[in-house]
Amino acid sequence: MKRFFIFIAVLMLTLPAAAQEAFSSYTPYSLFGIGQLESVGDQNTAGMGGIGVGLRDPNLINLLNPAAVTAREADAFMLDFGLKQSNMVFAGADAEGKLARSAKNLFNIDHVVVSFPIYKSSAFRVGVMPFSNTGYAFTFHEDKDQILATLGDVQYFRSGQGGINQVFAGAGVTLFDRLSVGADGLFYIGTIRRSTTTYFNTNEFQRSATRAWNVVPRGFSAKAGIQYEQPVGEDMSLTVGATYKIGSTLKGDFTDVAYASGGNYVDTTLNNSYSVAYSIPQEIAAGFTFRKSGSWMFGFDYTRQDWTGSKFDDTPGVNFSAGLAQSFNAGFEIIPNRYDVRYYFRTVTYRIGAYHKTQYIMIDGNQVATNGITLGFALPVYNRRTSVSFAVDLGQTSLAGVPSVTTPGNVRERYVKFSLGLNLYDIWFQKVLYN
C-alpha cells in the first residue's frame, strides 16, 4: 500500500511537466488568452454529455462536484485513470476567402484521481487534470507584391504549446443521510509557450527572425459543492446539486525574447522579463439527475463563468476579447440488468448525451461556440464495480453567428475524441475467513 501511494504521488507530480513536452490539445483558438479551457470530468461523465453536478454514483469518482465523493461504501477505495485520443479536421479561409484545410491527431494522459474514506460518512480525494491547453502551428506566405519584389518569398510560422493543469485535493461528508457537502482546494500550475518566426526563403542576405513568449503561471483556488438526494416513489430518486468556484489570479513570470539567426550565428535583439497576472472569474454550476435504482438515469447541468473583466496579453492583428462562458449538458444512461449471470452485455452501462457551450474567447465580437453529442459504455470486471469505461465525443467548434466557413477569421473545427479509463474499486480492511 505504501508503494502504491508513492507511485500515485510521483505520477501526479510528473504529469503536469510531461504534458508540456507534446501537444496535449490542438486548436487555433488556443492562440488567445490562457488557451482553450478543458471540460472537467472523466470518461464516465464524458459519455453522458459531461453532466455531473447532480450525479451520485457509488461506482465512480465524480470530478465535477466535491460533494459526490461521499457516494460510496464506507470502506471503498477508488482510483480513476484516463487516456484521451483526439482526431480533428480544420477548415478556414484567408483574407481573400480562399479555403484551407488541415488535420491533427493526438494521444495523451487525461487525469489521475484517487479517493478513499476518512471516517464513517466522510471521504477524501486527490488528483490532477487539465485546466486549459494551448496547441497550434500554422504557416502562411506573404502575398503583397511590394514585399515580394523587395524581399522575395517570405514565410511566417506561428506556434504555441503547453497548458495549465490543476492539482486538487478535497473531502466531503454526508449529513442527515440525504444532504452531502464537499470542498476542493485547487493549485494551478503550467507553462505556455508561443512564438512567431519569419523566414526569407529566397533572400540570402536576410536572416530569419523569431520572437518567443513564455509564461509560467501559478495560482490557487477553491471549489465547494452540495448535493441533496430525495427518494421519489419506489426505487426512484431525484438528486439536485450545485457548485461554486471562487475567482482567483494566476501570477507568473513572463519572458519576451527576439533573435535573428542565419548560418552559424544567432543574435539576440530583445530579452525582457516581467511579472504578469491573469484573472480567473468565479464559476457557478447547477444540475440534477433522476434515477431508477440499478436501471437508468437522466441528468442535466448548467455552468456559468463570466470572463468579461479578465485581461490577457495582446494579440496583434486580431480583435480578441473575453466574454461570458456558458455550458448546457444533458445525459442518459441505462443498465439492462446489472446482476445478470447469463448475458454479460446486459450488465454493461450504456450512455448517451449532448452539450452546447460558448467559450470565453471572442473574435471580432463573435464568440467561439461548441456543440457535440457523446456515446459511451462501461464494462464491469472482477467485482462488477471495477470497470473499463469508454466514451466517444463528436463535435464542432466555430464562431457563433458567422454564416460561412469562408468568412476570414472563422475556423471550423470538427472532431472525434475517444476517452478510455480504468475505474478501480476495492474494499479496504476485509478479513478473509477460512473453514
C-alpha positions in Angstrom: 0.0 0.0 0.0 2.9 2.4 0.8 4.4 1.7 -2.6 1.1 2.3 -4.3 0.7 5.7 -2.7 4.3 6.6 -3.6 3.6 5.7 -7.2 0.4 7.9 -7.3 2.3 10.8 -5.8 5.1 10.6 -8.3 2.7 10.3 -11.2 0.7 13.4 -10.0 3.9 15.4 -9.7 5.3 14.4 -13.1 2.1 14.5 -15.2 1.9 18.4 -15.4 5.5 18.5 -16.6 5.2 15.6 -19.0 2.1 17.2 -20.6 4.2 20.2 -21.7 6.6 18.1 -23.8 4.0 17.4 -26.6 0.7 18.9 -27.8 -1.9 18.0 -25.2 -4.5 19.7 -27.3 -4.6 21.3 -30.7 -6.9 24.1 -31.9 -6.2 27.5 -33.5 -8.5 29.2 -30.9 -5.9 28.3 -28.2 -3.8 31.2 -29.6 -5.7 33.5 -27.3 -5.7 34.2 -23.6 -4.7 31.2 -21.5 -5.7 28.8 -24.2 -8.8 26.7 -24.6 -10.4 25.6 -21.3 -10.8 21.8 -20.9 -14.1 20.2 -19.9 -14.0 18.8 -16.3 -14.8 15.2 -15.9 -13.7 11.6 -16.7 -14.7 9.1 -19.4 -17.8 8.2 -17.5 -19.4 11.6 -17.4 -17.9 12.4 -20.9 -20.2 9.6 -22.3 -23.2 11.5 -20.8 -22.6 14.9 -22.4 -20.4 16.0 -19.5 -23.0 16.0 -16.7 -22.0 15.5 -13.1 -23.1 18.4 -10.8 -26.2 16.4 -9.6 -24.7 12.9 -10.2 -24.2 10.5 -7.3 -22.9 7.1 -8.3 -21.0 4.8 -5.8 -19.2 3.1 -8.7 -17.3 6.2 -10.0 -15.4 9.2 -8.8 -17.3 12.3 -9.8 -14.8 15.1 -10.7 -17.4 17.8 -11.1 -18.9 18.1 -7.6 -16.8 17.6 -4.5 -19.9 16.6 -2.5 -20.3 13.5 -4.6 -17.1 11.9 -3.1 -19.3 10.5 -0.3 -21.4 8.4 -2.7 -19.6 5.2 -1.8 -19.4 2.2 0.5 -17.8 3.0 3.9 -14.6 1.1 3.2 -14.3 1.6 -0.5 -11.0 2.6 -2.1 -11.3 4.0 -5.7 -8.9 5.0 -8.4 -9.7 6.5 -11.8 -7.1 6.8 -14.6 -8.0 8.2 -18.0 -6.5 8.5 -21.5 -7.7 10.6 -24.4 -7.2 10.4 -28.2 -8.4 13.2 -30.4 -8.9 13.4 -34.2 -9.5 16.9 -35.6 -10.2 18.3 -39.1 -9.9 22.1 -39.6 -11.2 24.4 -42.4 -10.7 28.1 -42.6 -10.3 31.0 -45.1 -7.6 33.6 -45.5 -8.2 37.4 -46.0 -9.3 36.8 -49.6 -11.7 34.0 -48.8 -9.5 31.1 -50.0 -10.3 27.9 -48.1 -7.6 25.9 -46.5 -7.9 22.5 -44.7 -5.7 20.6 -42.2 -5.9 17.7 -39.7 -4.3 16.7 -36.4 -4.3 13.6 -34.2 -3.3 13.5 -30.6 -3.0 11.0 -27.7 -2.4 11.9 -24.1 -2.9 11.1 -20.4 -6.0 13.0 -19.3 -6.4 12.6 -15.5 -5.5 10.6 -12.4 -7.6 10.7 -9.2 -7.8 8.5 -6.1 -10.5 8.5 -3.4 -10.8 6.8 0.0 -12.9 7.0 3.2 -11.9 9.1 6.2 -14.5 8.4 8.9 -18.0 6.9 8.6 -19.9 9.1 6.1 -16.9 11.2 5.0 -14.3 10.7 2.3 -11.2 12.2 0.7 -9.9 12.6 -2.9 -6.8 13.9 -4.6 -5.9 14.1 -8.3 -4.6 16.1 -11.3 -6.4 17.0 -14.5 -6.0 19.7 -17.2 -7.4 23.2 -16.8 -6.5 24.8 -20.2 -4.5 23.7 -23.2 -2.5 25.6 -25.8 -1.6 23.9 -29.1 -1.4 25.3 -32.6 1.1 25.5 -35.5 0.4 27.1 -38.9 2.3 28.8 -41.7 1.4 31.3 -44.4 3.3 33.1 -47.2 3.4 36.9 -47.8 1.3 37.8 -50.8 1.8 41.6 -51.1 3.6 42.4 -54.4 5.7 45.2 -53.0 7.2 42.9 -50.3 7.7 40.0 -52.7 9.5 42.3 -55.1 11.9 43.5 -52.4 12.4 40.5 -50.2 11.4 37.5 -52.3 9.5 34.6 -50.8 8.6 35.4 -47.2 7.1 32.7 -45.0 5.6 33.2 -41.5 5.3 30.4 -38.9 3.4 30.7 -35.7 3.2 28.0 -33.0 2.0 27.5 -29.4 2.4 24.7 -26.9 1.7 23.9 -23.3 -1.1 24.5 -20.9 -2.2 24.8 -17.3 -3.0 21.8 -15.1 -4.9 21.7 -11.8 -3.9 19.6 -8.9 -6.7 19.2 -6.4 -7.4 17.7 -3.0 -10.7 17.7 -1.1 -13.1 16.0 1.1 -16.9 15.6 1.6 -19.3 14.5 4.3 -22.9 13.3 4.3 -25.3 14.9 6.8 -28.8 13.7 7.8 -28.5 10.8 5.3 -29.5 12.8 2.3 -27.5 16.1 2.3 -23.8 16.0 1.2 -21.3 18.8 1.2 -17.7 18.9 0.0 -14.9 21.2 -1.0 -11.7 21.0 -3.1 -8.5 23.1 -2.9 -7.0 23.8 -6.3 -3.5 24.6 -7.4 -2.9 25.7 -10.9 0.5 25.1 -12.5 1.8 25.1 -16.1 3.8 26.6 -18.9 2.6 28.3 -22.1 5.0 28.9 -25.0 4.2 30.9 -28.0 6.4 32.0 -30.9 6.4 33.5 -34.4 9.2 33.2 -37.0 9.7 34.9 -40.3 11.7 33.1 -43.0 13.2 34.7 -46.1 13.4 31.7 -48.3 14.9 33.3 -51.4 16.8 36.1 -50.0 20.3 35.1 -48.8 21.0 38.5 -47.3 18.2 38.3 -44.8 18.3 36.2 -41.7 15.2 34.5 -40.1 13.7 36.5 -37.2 12.0 34.8 -34.2 10.1 36.2 -31.3 9.1 33.9 -28.4 6.9 34.5 -25.4 6.9 32.1 -22.4 4.7 32.4 -19.3 4.8 30.2 -16.2 1.5 30.8 -14.3 0.7 29.7 -10.8 -2.3 30.2 -8.6 -4.7 28.9 -6.0 -8.5 28.5 -6.0 -11.2 26.5 -4.2 -14.4 24.8 -5.1 -17.4 24.0 -2.9 -20.3 21.6 -3.7 -23.6 20.5 -2.3 -26.0 17.6 -3.2 -29.4 16.6 -1.9 -31.0 13.2 -2.7 -34.7 12.8 -2.4 -36.5 9.4 -2.8 -39.4 9.6 -5.3 -41.7 6.6 -5.2 -40.4 3.0 -5.3 -36.7 2.6 -6.4 -36.7 6.2 -7.8 -34.7 9.2 -6.6 -34.0 12.8 -7.5 -30.6 14.4 -6.8 -30.0 18.1 -7.1 -26.6 19.7 -6.8 -24.7 22.9 -7.1 -21.0 24.0 -7.1 -19.3 27.3 -6.6 -15.6 28.0 -7.5 -14.1 31.2 -6.2 -12.3 33.6 -8.5 -8.5 33.6 -8.5 -5.5 35.2 -10.0 -2.8 33.3 -11.9 0.6 35.0 -11.4 3.8 34.1 -13.2 7.0 35.2 -14.9 6.7 36.3 -18.5 9.7 36.4 -20.9 9.8 38.1 -24.2 12.8 37.1 -26.4 13.6 38.1 -30.0 16.6 36.9 -32.0 17.8 36.7 -35.6 19.5 33.6 -36.9 21.4 32.6 -40.1 24.3 30.4 -40.9 26.1 29.6 -37.6 25.2 32.9 -35.9 22.3 33.8 -33.5 21.9 37.4 -32.3 19.5 38.3 -29.5 17.8 41.6 -30.2 15.3 41.6 -27.3 15.2 40.0 -23.9 12.7 41.2 -21.4 11.3 39.6 -18.3 8.5 40.7 -16.1 5.6 39.5 -13.9 2.0 39.0 -15.2 -1.3 38.3 -13.6 -4.4 36.7 -15.2 -7.8 36.9 -13.6 -9.9 33.7 -13.4 -13.5 34.6 -12.6 -15.8 32.8 -10.3 -17.8 29.8 -11.6 -21.3 28.6 -10.7 -23.0 25.4 -11.8 -26.3 23.6 -11.0 -27.7 20.3 -12.1 -29.9 17.4 -11.3 -30.3 13.6 -12.0 -33.4 11.5 -11.9 -32.6 7.8 -11.4 -34.3 4.4 -11.2 -32.1 2.3 -9.0 -30.0 -0.2 -10.9 -31.7 0.6 -14.2 -31.5 4.1 -15.7 -30.6 7.7 -15.0 -31.2 11.1 -16.7 -29.4 14.3 -15.9 -28.9 18.0 -16.9 -26.2 20.6 -15.9 -25.8 24.3 -16.4 -22.5 26.1 -15.9 -21.7 29.8 -16.0 -18.4 31.8 -15.8 -18.2 35.5 -16.8 -14.8 36.3 -18.2 -15.8 39.8 -19.4 -13.5 41.6 -17.0 -10.5 39.4 -17.5 -7.4 40.9 -19.2 -4.9 38.9 -21.2 -1.8 39.6 -23.4 -2.5 41.5 -26.6 -2.8 39.5 -29.9 -1.5 41.9 -32.7 -3.7 41.9 -35.8 -6.7 40.2 -34.1 -9.6 41.8 -32.2 -9.7 39.3 -29.3 -11.7 39.9 -26.1 -13.1 37.7 -23.3 -16.8 37.1 -22.8 -19.4 35.1 -20.9 -18.8 31.3 -20.9 -21.8 29.0 -20.5 -22.4 25.3 -20.8 -25.6 23.2 -21.2 -25.2 19.5 -20.8 -27.7 16.6 -20.8 -27.1 12.9 -20.5 -28.7 9.5 -20.1 -27.5 6.0 -19.0 -29.2 2.6 -18.9 -28.2 -0.8 -17.5 -30.3 -3.6 -18.9 -29.7 -5.9 -15.9 -26.7 -5.2 -13.6 -26.8 -8.7 -11.9 -27.5 -10.9 -15.0 -25.3 -14.0 -14.8 -26.1 -15.4 -18.2 -25.7 -12.5 -20.6 -22.7 -10.3 -19.9 -23.7 -7.4 -22.2 -26.9 -6.9 -20.1 -24.6 -5.9 -17.2 -22.9 -3.2 -19.3 -23.7 0.5 -18.6 -24.7 2.3 -21.9 -24.6 6.1 -22.1 -25.6 8.9 -24.4 -25.5 12.7 -24.1 -25.3 16.1 -25.8 -23.9 19.6 -25.0 -23.7 23.2 -26.1 -21.2 25.6 -24.8 -19.9 29.1 -25.5 -16.3 29.6 -24.7 -14.8 32.8 -23.2 -12.9 33.5 -26.4 -14.4 36.2 -28.6 -13.0 37.3 -32.0 -14.4 40.5 -33.7 -17.3 40.3 -31.3 -18.2 36.8 -32.2 -18.0 34.1 -29.5 -16.4 30.7 -30.0 -19.1 28.0 -29.6 -19.0 24.2 -29.4 -21.8 21.6 -30.0 -21.5 17.9 -29.7 -23.0 14.5 -29.0 -21.5 11.7 -26.9 -21.7 8.0 -26.6 -20.2 5.7 -24.0 -20.3 2.4 -22.1 -18.7 0.9 -19.0 -17.6 -2.8 -19.0 -17.8 -4.3 -15.5 -15.0 -6.6 -14.5 -14.0 -8.5 -11.3 -16.4 -7.3 -8.6 -18.9 -5.6 -11.0 -17.8 -2.2 -9.7 -14.3 -2.2 -11.1 -14.8 -1.3 -14.8 -13.2 -0.2 -18.0 -15.0 2.8 -19.5 -15.1 4.2 -23.0 -16.6 7.4 -24.4 -16.8 9.0 -27.9 -17.3 12.7 -28.3 -18.3 14.0 -31.8 -18.5 17.8 -32.1 -17.8 21.0 -33.9 -16.3 24.3 -32.8 -16.6 27.6 -34.7 -17.5 31.3 -34.3 -21.2 31.6 -33.4 -23.2 33.9 -35.7 -20.7 33.7 -38.5 -22.6 32.2 -41.5 -19.8 30.6 -43.5 -16.5 28.9 -43.0 -15.2 31.1 -45.8 -15.5 34.1 -43.6 -12.0 35.3 -42.7 -11.2 34.5 -39.0 -13.7 31.7 -38.7 -12.1 28.3 -38.3 -14.4 25.3 -38.3 -13.0 22.5 -36.1 -14.7 19.1 -36.4 -13.5 16.4 -34.0 -13.9 12.9 -32.8 -12.4 12.3 -29.3 -12.1 8.9 -27.7 -11.7 8.5 -23.9 -10.6 5.3 -22.2 -10.3 4.8 -18.5 -9.9 2.4 -15.7 -12.2 2.6 -12.7 -10.6 0.6 -9.9 -12.9 -0.2 -6.9 -11.7 -2.2 -3.9 -12.8 -2.7 -0.3 -10.2 -2.0 2.5 -9.9 -3.9 5.8 -11.6 -7.0 4.7 -10.8 -10.1 6.8 -10.8 -13.4 4.9 -12.2 -16.3 6.8 -11.3 -19.9 6.2 -13.2 -23.0 7.4 
